[in-house]
Amino acid sequence: MPVGKVSAVVPGLLLTVIVAMAAYGIRALPGFGFLSPMILAIVIGALVRNVGTVTPRAQPGLRFALRRVLRFAIVLLGFQITAAQVVDVGGTGIAIIAASLIATFAVTVRMGRLLGVDARLAELIAAGTSICGASAVIATNTVTRAPDEDVAYAVACVTVFGSLSMVLYPLVLPLLPLGPHAYGLWTGASIHEIAQVVAAAFQGGSDAGHFGTIAKLSRVMMLAPLVLGLGWIASRRDGVAEAKAPSVPMPWFVLGFLALTVLNSVVPVDPALKAWIVRITVFLLSVALAAMGLETNVRKLRAKGLRPLLLGAAAWAFISLFSLVLIAIAF
């Protein structure tokens, strides 16, 4: 990158890093440890944007964080998944996860049409609910290209309802005929964020916790084909190359994500190094979401009304019940 462009990027990028560090600082306070730094980063960023002043000088850095930093962080997510983990889930488990993902995404998009929710916002809520929360929302938006306010709304939806699952699942567990394996699979197949899955799954014991985490990581692996599929849909919707069949976008970060997943499966990585990579990944995602918050206009967000929130609630209820029914039948 030329020196001139680097100097233009620095102010905004530095601002996103400061916001992300503030999110980590708040998370370290008593009573805030259950919150994801990614969620705190977007909230703090939105507060700064709507209470203070974000100057035009910051815009190049914000765009850099939303594009380059975000895509690099998504690539690094590949280090959290191996083929062996997917195998451990088993054919039945993978089938339940895939069926829940596909059904939830399709039903959410359909319900979005019925409720009159913008198609792009409905796709973001569907992706966040069906795969992995905020990470899926921002990854999906690289091809959906919804306004920043839509992304912020979708992140808020999946955060609220994923947190509800984290609290409610352990409470209803004694009422359900689920063993550790089945309960872990339920959490991994239906709860939105990885951290939320870990918190809920380990309430069912260590076996449930470990299996739930593996099931969730297997579900995250399905992010790549979803983004590619949505890119193809977006190209048709936007009328690309009307005279011939639309080309399928091939985002480089999706290929990078898959490549690192394969590398992580065949080359042993030191656990300590992998732990650092996970921390770096979460921080980079927090930086990207800080930039998202810094570009979010709360007045535009409020203007969207309660229909998208109702859609998020319906999607959450659907994936929770649909996956539970499949697990009850299979186990």
Contacts in CASP RR format, 6 or more apart in sequence:
PFRMAT RR
TARGET T0000
AUTHOR 0000-0000-0000
METHOD contacts of the structure
MODEL  1
MPVGKVSAVVPGLLLTVIVAMAAYGIRALPGFGFLSPMILAIVIGALVRN
VGTVTPRAQPGLRFALRRVLRFAIVLLGFQITAAQVVDVGGTGIAIIAAS
LIATFAVTVRMGRLLGVDARLAELIAAGTSICGASAVIATNTVTRAPDED
VAYAVACVTVFGSLSMVLYPLVLPLLPLGPHAYGLWTGASIHEIAQVVAA
AFQGGSDAGHFGTIAKLSRVMMLAPLVLGLGWIASRRDGVAEAKAPSVPM
PWFVLGFLALTVLNSVVPVDPALKAWIVRITVFLLSVALAAMGLETNVRK
LRAKGLRPLLLGAAAWAFISLFSLVLIAIAF
1 9 0 8 1.000
5 60 0 8 1.000
8 60 0 8 1.000
8 61 0 8 1.000
9 60 0 8 1.000
9 61 0 8 1.000
9 64 0 8 1.000
10 61 0 8 1.000
11 57 0 8 1.000
11 58 0 8 1.000
11 61 0 8 1.000
12 57 0 8 1.000
12 58 0 8 1.000
12 59 0 8 1.000
12 60 0 8 1.000
12 61 0 8 1.000
12 62 0 8 1.000
12 64 0 8 1.000
12 65 0 8 1.000
12 291 0 8 1.000
13 61 0 8 1.000
13 62 0 8 1.000
13 64 0 8 1.000
13 65 0 8 1.000
13 69 0 8 1.000
13 287 0 8 1.000
15 48 0 8 1.000
15 54 0 8 1.000
15 58 0 8 1.000
15 61 0 8 1.000
15 62 0 8 1.000
15 290 0 8 1.000
15 294 0 8 1.000
16 61 0 8 1.000
16 62 0 8 1.000
16 65 0 8 1.000
16 69 0 8 1.000
16 287 0 8 1.000
16 288 0 8 1.000
16 290 0 8 1.000
16 291 0 8 1.000
16 294 0 8 1.000
17 287 0 8 1.000
17 290 0 8 1.000
19 41 0 8 1.000
19 44 0 8 1.000
19 45 0 8 1.000
19 48 0 8 1.000
19 287 0 8 1.000
19 290 0 8 1.000
19 294 0 8 1.000
20 37 0 8 1.000
20 41 0 8 1.000
20 283 0 8 1.000
20 286 0 8 1.000
20 287 0 8 1.000
20 290 0 8 1.000
22 40 0 8 1.000
22 41 0 8 1.000
22 44 0 8 1.000
23 37 0 8 1.000
23 38 0 8 1.000
23 40 0 8 1.000
23 41 0 8 1.000
23 44 0 8 1.000
23 286 0 8 1.000
23 290 0 8 1.000
24 37 0 8 1.000
24 40 0 8 1.000
24 283 0 8 1.000
24 286 0 8 1.000
26 32 0 8 1.000
26 35 0 8 1.000
26 40 0 8 1.000
26 44 0 8 1.000
27 33 0 8 1.000
27 35 0 8 1.000
27 36 0 8 1.000
27 37 0 8 1.000
27 40 0 8 1.000
32 40 0 8 1.000
34 163 0 8 1.000
34 166 0 8 1.000
34 199 0 8 1.000
36 134 0 8 1.000
36 159 0 8 1.000
36 193 0 8 1.000
36 195 0 8 1.000
36 282 0 8 1.000
37 282 0 8 1.000
37 283 0 8 1.000
37 286 0 8 1.000
38 134 0 8 1.000
38 135 0 8 1.000
38 282 0 8 1.000
38 285 0 8 1.000
38 286 0 8 1.000
38 289 0 8 1.000
39 134 0 8 1.000
39 155 0 8 1.000
39 159 0 8 1.000
39 289 0 8 1.000
40 286 0 8 1.000
41 286 0 8 1.000
41 287 0 8 1.000
41 289 0 8 1.000
41 290 0 8 1.000
41 293 0 8 1.000
42 134 0 8 1.000
42 152 0 8 1.000
42 155 0 8 1.000
42 289 0 8 1.000
42 290 0 8 1.000
42 292 0 8 1.000
42 293 0 8 1.000
42 296 0 8 1.000
43 293 0 8 1.000
44 290 0 8 1.000
44 293 0 8 1.000
45 290 0 8 1.000
45 293 0 8 1.000
45 294 0 8 1.000
45 296 0 8 1.000
46 152 0 8 1.000
46 293 0 8 1.000
46 294 0 8 1.000
46 296 0 8 1.000
46 298 0 8 1.000
48 54 0 8 1.000
48 293 0 8 1.000
48 294 0 8 1.000
49 293 0 8 1.000
49 294 0 8 1.000
49 295 0 8 1.000
49 296 0 8 1.000
49 297 0 8 1.000
49 298 0 8 1.000
50 296 0 8 1.000
50 297 0 8 1.000
50 298 0 8 1.000
50 299 0 8 1.000
54 62 0 8 1.000
54 294 0 8 1.000
54 295 0 8 1.000
58 294 0 8 1.000
61 291 0 8 1.000
62 291 0 8 1.000
62 294 0 8 1.000
62 295 0 8 1.000
63 291 0 8 1.000
65 287 0 8 1.000
65 288 0 8 1.000
65 290 0 8 1.000
65 291 0 8 1.000
66 288 0 8 1.000
66 291 0 8 1.000
66 292 0 8 1.000
66 295 0 8 1.000
69 284 0 8 1.000
69 287 0 8 1.000
69 288 0 8 1.000
69 291 0 8 1.000
70 138 0 8 1.000
70 139 0 8 1.000
70 142 0 8 1.000
70 284 0 8 1.000
70 285 0 8 1.000
70 288 0 8 1.000
71 142 0 8 1.000
71 251 0 8 1.000
71 252 0 8 1.000
71 253 0 8 1.000
72 253 0 8 1.000
72 284 0 8 1.000
73 281 0 8 1.000
73 284 0 8 1.000
73 285 0 8 1.000
73 288 0 8 1.000
74 135 0 8 1.000
74 139 0 8 1.000
74 223 0 8 1.000
74 253 0 8 1.000
74 254 0 8 1.000
74 257 0 8 1.000
75 253 0 8 1.000
75 256 0 8 1.000
75 257 0 8 1.000
75 260 0 8 1.000
76 260 0 8 1.000
76 277 0 8 1.000
76 280 0 8 1.000
76 281 0 8 1.000
76 284 0 8 1.000
77 135 0 8 1.000
77 220 0 8 1.000
77 223 0 8 1.000
77 257 0 8 1.000
77 260 0 8 1.000
77 281 0 8 1.000
78 256 0 8 1.000
78 257 0 8 1.000
78 258 0 8 1.000
78 260 0 8 1.000
78 261 0 8 1.000
78 264 0 8 1.000
79 260 0 8 1.000
79 264 0 8 1.000
79 269 0 8 1.000
79 274 0 8 1.000
79 277 0 8 1.000
79 278 0 8 1.000
79 281 0 8 1.000
80 217 0 8 1.000
80 220 0 8 1.000
80 264 0 8 1.000
80 274 0 8 1.000
80 278 0 8 1.000
80 281 0 8 1.000
81 217 0 8 1.000
81 218 0 8 1.000
81 220 0 8 1.000
81 221 0 8 1.000
81 261 0 8 1.000
81 264 0 8 1.000
82 261 0 8 1.000
82 264 0 8 1.000
82 265 0 8 1.000
83 261 0 8 1.000
83 262 0 8 1.000
83 265 0 8 1.000
84 265 0 8 1.000
85 214 0 8 1.000
85 217 0 8 1.000
85 218 0 8 1.000
86 94 0 8 1.000
86 218 0 8 1.000
86 221 0 8 1.000
88 211 0 8 1.000
88 214 0 8 1.000
89 97 0 8 1.000
89 185 0 8 1.000
89 211 0 8 1.000
89 214 0 8 1.000
89 215 0 8 1.000
89 218 0 8 1.000
92 330 0 8 1.000
93 185 0 8 1.000
93 189 0 8 1.000
93 215 0 8 1.000
93 330 0 8 1.000
94 218 0 8 1.000
96 185 0 8 1.000
96 189 0 8 1.000
96 323 0 8 1.000
96 326 0 8 1.000
96 327 0 8 1.000
96 330 0 8 1.000
97 185 0 8 1.000
97 188 0 8 1.000
97 189 0 8 1.000
97 215 0 8 1.000
97 218 0 8 1.000
97 219 0 8 1.000
97 222 0 8 1.000
97 323 0 8 1.000
98 222 0 8 1.000
99 326 0 8 1.000
100 130 0 8 1.000
100 189 0 8 1.000
100 190 0 8 1.000
100 319 0 8 1.000
100 322 0 8 1.000
100 323 0 8 1.000
100 326 0 8 1.000
101 130 0 8 1.000
101 131 0 8 1.000
101 219 0 8 1.000
101 222 0 8 1.000
101 226 0 8 1.000
102 130 0 8 1.000
103 318 0 8 1.000
103 322 0 8 1.000
104 126 0 8 1.000
104 129 0 8 1.000
104 130 0 8 1.000
104 315 0 8 1.000
104 318 0 8 1.000
104 319 0 8 1.000
104 322 0 8 1.000
105 126 0 8 1.000
105 127 0 8 1.000
105 129 0 8 1.000
105 130 0 8 1.000
105 226 0 8 1.000
107 315 0 8 1.000
107 318 0 8 1.000
108 122 0 8 1.000
108 125 0 8 1.000
108 126 0 8 1.000
108 129 0 8 1.000
108 130 0 8 1.000
108 311 0 8 1.000
108 312 0 8 1.000
108 314 0 8 1.000
108 315 0 8 1.000
108 318 0 8 1.000
109 119 0 8 1.000
109 122 0 8 1.000
109 123 0 8 1.000
109 126 0 8 1.000
111 122 0 8 1.000
111 311 0 8 1.000
111 314 0 8 1.000
111 315 0 8 1.000
112 119 0 8 1.000
112 122 0 8 1.000
112 311 0 8 1.000
113 119 0 8 1.000
113 122 0 8 1.000
115 307 0 8 1.000
115 310 0 8 1.000
115 311 0 8 1.000
116 307 0 8 1.000
117 125 0 8 1.000
117 307 0 8 1.000
117 308 0 8 1.000
117 311 0 8 1.000
118 146 0 8 1.000
118 150 0 8 1.000
119 237 0 8 1.000
120 144 0 8 1.000
120 145 0 8 1.000
120 146 0 8 1.000
120 147 0 8 1.000
120 150 0 8 1.000
121 146 0 8 1.000
121 150 0 8 1.000
121 153 0 8 1.000
121 154 0 8 1.000
121 304 0 8 1.000
121 308 0 8 1.000
122 308 0 8 1.000
122 311 0 8 1.000
123 140 0 8 1.000
123 144 0 8 1.000
123 146 0 8 1.000
123 230 0 8 1.000
124 137 0 8 1.000
124 140 0 8 1.000
124 141 0 8 1.000
124 144 0 8 1.000
124 146 0 8 1.000
124 150 0 8 1.000
124 151 0 8 1.000
124 153 0 8 1.000
124 154 0 8 1.000
125 137 0 8 1.000
125 154 0 8 1.000
125 157 0 8 1.000
125 158 0 8 1.000
125 308 0 8 1.000
125 311 0 8 1.000
125 312 0 8 1.000
125 315 0 8 1.000
126 315 0 8 1.000
127 133 0 8 1.000
127 136 0 8 1.000
127 137 0 8 1.000
127 139 0 8 1.000
127 140 0 8 1.000
127 154 0 8 1.000
127 226 0 8 1.000
127 230 0 8 1.000
128 134 0 8 1.000
128 136 0 8 1.000
128 137 0 8 1.000
128 140 0 8 1.000
128 154 0 8 1.000
128 158 0 8 1.000
128 192 0 8 1.000
129 157 0 8 1.000
129 158 0 8 1.000
129 161 0 8 1.000
129 192 0 8 1.000
129 312 0 8 1.000
129 315 0 8 1.000
129 316 0 8 1.000
129 319 0 8 1.000
130 136 0 8 1.000
130 226 0 8 1.000
130 315 0 8 1.000
130 319 0 8 1.000
131 219 0 8 1.000
131 220 0 8 1.000
131 222 0 8 1.000
131 223 0 8 1.000
131 226 0 8 1.000
132 192 0 8 1.000
132 193 0 8 1.000
132 194 0 8 1.000
132 216 0 8 1.000
132 219 0 8 1.000
132 220 0 8 1.000
132 223 0 8 1.000
133 155 0 8 1.000
133 158 0 8 1.000
133 159 0 8 1.000
133 162 0 8 1.000
133 192 0 8 1.000
133 193 0 8 1.000
134 155 0 8 1.000
134 158 0 8 1.000
134 159 0 8 1.000
134 193 0 8 1.000
134 285 0 8 1.000
134 289 0 8 1.000
135 193 0 8 1.000
135 220 0 8 1.000
135 223 0 8 1.000
135 285 0 8 1.000
136 158 0 8 1.000
136 223 0 8 1.000
136 226 0 8 1.000
137 151 0 8 1.000
137 154 0 8 1.000
137 155 0 8 1.000
137 158 0 8 1.000
138 151 0 8 1.000
138 155 0 8 1.000
138 285 0 8 1.000
138 288 0 8 1.000
138 289 0 8 1.000
138 292 0 8 1.000
139 223 0 8 1.000
139 227 0 8 1.000
139 253 0 8 1.000
140 226 0 8 1.000
140 227 0 8 1.000
140 230 0 8 1.000
141 150 0 8 1.000
141 151 0 8 1.000
142 227 0 8 1.000
142 251 0 8 1.000
142 253 0 8 1.000
143 227 0 8 1.000
143 230 0 8 1.000
143 231 0 8 1.000
143 234 0 8 1.000
143 249 0 8 1.000
143 251 0 8 1.000
144 230 0 8 1.000
144 231 0 8 1.000
144 234 0 8 1.000
145 234 0 8 1.000
146 154 0 8 1.000
147 300 0 8 1.000
148 292 0 8 1.000
148 293 0 8 1.000
148 295 0 8 1.000
148 296 0 8 1.000
148 297 0 8 1.000
149 296 0 8 1.000
149 297 0 8 1.000
149 300 0 8 1.000
149 301 0 8 1.000
149 304 0 8 1.000
150 304 0 8 1.000
151 292 0 8 1.000
151 296 0 8 1.000
152 292 0 8 1.000
152 293 0 8 1.000
152 296 0 8 1.000
152 301 0 8 1.000
153 301 0 8 1.000
153 304 0 8 1.000
153 308 0 8 1.000
154 308 0 8 1.000
155 289 0 8 1.000
155 292 0 8 1.000
157 308 0 8 1.000
157 309 0 8 1.000
157 311 0 8 1.000
157 312 0 8 1.000
158 192 0 8 1.000
158 193 0 8 1.000
158 312 0 8 1.000
159 192 0 8 1.000
159 193 0 8 1.000
161 192 0 8 1.000
161 312 0 8 1.000
161 313 0 8 1.000
161 315 0 8 1.000
161 316 0 8 1.000
162 191 0 8 1.000
162 192 0 8 1.000
162 193 0 8 1.000
162 196 0 8 1.000
162 316 0 8 1.000
163 196 0 8 1.000
164 316 0 8 1.000
165 187 0 8 1.000
165 190 0 8 1.000
165 191 0 8 1.000
165 192 0 8 1.000
165 196 0 8 1.000
165 200 0 8 1.000
165 316 0 8 1.000
165 320 0 8 1.000
166 191 0 8 1.000
166 196 0 8 1.000
166 199 0 8 1.000
166 200 0 8 1.000
169 183 0 8 1.000
169 186 0 8 1.000
169 187 0 8 1.000
169 191 0 8 1.000
169 200 0 8 1.000
169 203 0 8 1.000
170 200 0 8 1.000
170 203 0 8 1.000
170 204 0 8 1.000
173 183 0 8 1.000
173 203 0 8 1.000
173 204 0 8 1.000
176 183 0 8 1.000
176 324 0 8 1.000
177 328 0 8 1.000
178 186 0 8 1.000
178 327 0 8 1.000
178 328 0 8 1.000
178 331 0 8 1.000
179 208 0 8 1.000
179 331 0 8 1.000
180 204 0 8 1.000
180 205 0 8 1.000
180 207 0 8 1.000
180 208 0 8 1.000
180 209 0 8 1.000
180 211 0 8 1.000
181 207 0 8 1.000
181 208 0 8 1.000
181 211 0 8 1.000
181 331 0 8 1.000
182 327 0 8 1.000
182 331 0 8 1.000
183 201 0 8 1.000
183 204 0 8 1.000
183 208 0 8 1.000
184 201 0 8 1.000
184 204 0 8 1.000
184 208 0 8 1.000
184 209 0 8 1.000
184 211 0 8 1.000
184 212 0 8 1.000
184 215 0 8 1.000
185 211 0 8 1.000
185 212 0 8 1.000
185 215 0 8 1.000
185 327 0 8 1.000
185 331 0 8 1.000
186 323 0 8 1.000
186 324 0 8 1.000
186 327 0 8 1.000
187 197 0 8 1.000
187 200 0 8 1.000
187 201 0 8 1.000
187 208 0 8 1.000
187 209 0 8 1.000
187 212 0 8 1.000
187 215 0 8 1.000
187 216 0 8 1.000
188 197 0 8 1.000
188 201 0 8 1.000
188 212 0 8 1.000
188 213 0 8 1.000
188 215 0 8 1.000
188 216 0 8 1.000
188 219 0 8 1.000
189 215 0 8 1.000
189 219 0 8 1.000
189 319 0 8 1.000
189 323 0 8 1.000
189 327 0 8 1.000
190 319 0 8 1.000
190 320 0 8 1.000
190 323 0 8 1.000
190 324 0 8 1.000
191 197 0 8 1.000
191 200 0 8 1.000
191 216 0 8 1.000
192 316 0 8 1.000
194 213 0 8 1.000
194 216 0 8 1.000
194 217 0 8 1.000
194 220 0 8 1.000
197 212 0 8 1.000
197 213 0 8 1.000
197 215 0 8 1.000
197 216 0 8 1.000
198 209 0 8 1.000
198 213 0 8 1.000
198 216 0 8 1.000
201 208 0 8 1.000
201 209 0 8 1.000
201 211 0 8 1.000
201 212 0 8 1.000
201 213 0 8 1.000
202 208 0 8 1.000
202 209 0 8 1.000
221 261 0 8 1.000
223 257 0 8 1.000
224 254 0 8 1.000
224 257 0 8 1.000
224 258 0 8 1.000
227 251 0 8 1.000
227 254 0 8 1.000
228 248 0 8 1.000
228 249 0 8 1.000
228 250 0 8 1.000
228 251 0 8 1.000
228 254 0 8 1.000
229 248 0 8 1.000
231 248 0 8 1.000
231 249 0 8 1.000
232 246 0 8 1.000
232 248 0 8 1.000
232 249 0 8 1.000
234 249 0 8 1.000
235 241 0 8 1.000
235 246 0 8 1.000
235 247 0 8 1.000
235 248 0 8 1.000
235 249 0 8 1.000
236 246 0 8 1.000
239 246 0 8 1.000
240 246 0 8 1.000
240 247 0 8 1.000
241 247 0 8 1.000
269 277 0 8 1.000
END
